[in-house]
Amino acid sequence: MEQTKVYVAVEADFLPDGRILPKSVTWEDGKKYAIDRIQDIRKAASLKAGGAGIRYTVRIGRATTCLYLEENRWFVERRGS
C-alpha cells in the first residue's frame, strides 16, 4: 500500500516566539477538523510519503496523526485503501 501526500489547508496560531501551532485542518473534501491536542513537534521526514519539515503529532478526536509543515505547505499522509 503506497502512501501519498495530501496537501491540506491549516488554520494556525503564529506566536511571538516564532512557534506555529496548528488549530484545525481542512481535508480535500472541504470538511474541517479541529485539532484537540498537539502531542509533539519536531523536525522529521515523512518516511511513508516522502518530504521533510516540521512534524506535528496531533490528536483529532480519537485519532492520532502526523501533520507536516514542509517549507510553506502543510500535508498529511494518505492511508492506503
C-alpha positions, 0 to 999 in steps of 0.5 A, a space after each residue: 500500500 503506497 502512501 501519498 501526500 495530501 496537501 491540506 489547508 491549516 488554520 494556525 496560531 503564529 506566536 511571538 516566539 516564532 512557534 506555529 501551532 496548528 488549530 484545525 485542518 481542512 481535508 480535500 473534501 472541504 470538511 474541517 477538523 479541529 485539532 484537540 491536542 498537539 502531542 509533539 513537534 519536531 523536525 522529521 521526514 515523512 518516511 511513508 510519503 516522502 518530504 521533510 519539515 516540521 512534524 506535528 503529532 496531533 490528536 483529532 478526536 480519537 485519532 492520532 496523526 502526523 501533520 507536516 509543515 514542509 517549507 510553506 505547505 502543510 500535508 498529511 499522509 494518505 492511508 492506503 485503501 
